[in-house]
Amino acid sequence: MKKRKILFGTAVLFTVLALCGCAGKETSPIELDSSYTFTAEISQNSENYAAVVSRNGESGWTISFTQPETLAGVELELANDTAVLSYDGLHTNLTRSNLPLSSVAGMLTGTLDHTALSSDVKFYSGSKGTTKAYGTWNGADYALEFNKSDQPTDLTIEGEDFEATITDFESN
């Protein structure tokens, strides 16, 4: 009899959780401006990075790394199909397709672009006025959280061991 009560209680608990859901109610998409700047603290595959990131219009990005020490001062500019890597006055030109999609810069900019430009991203209301966007980019599911001012704050990419905390977000 005691086993039945435990099983019944567990079934009721799972039913309530399934009906309530974790994500909240689906809501309208958040539109990001075409130009903005933020600071990102990123963790990928047990490595930690920090960068100042700017979106410069529809297809342009500038990522200025500040951490780790071995990358501090490296700047990556992405525009359309080109990439310019700079450090201490030295520049090298690449095509954007030569950069791995799984790089820190590729994953961060790719998911933000996907969230801003794709119709298959779903937005759900969260707790305390937050919103979460769920999408799939480059075969990986991701969640991007927005604060109540509709600014991105946290990005997690499943299966890629990738997390980013976004602070100091400003529209340009």
Buried (B, 14 or more C-beta within 10 A) or exposed (E): EEEEEEEEEEEEEEEEEEEEEEBBEEBEBBEBEBBBBBBBBBBBEEEEBBBBBBBBEEBBBBBBBBBEEEBEEBBBBBBEEEBBBBBEEEEEEBEBEEBEEBBBBBBBBBBBBBBBEEEEBEBBBBEEEBBBBBBBBBEBEBBBBBBEEEBBBBBBBEEBEBEBBBEEBEEE
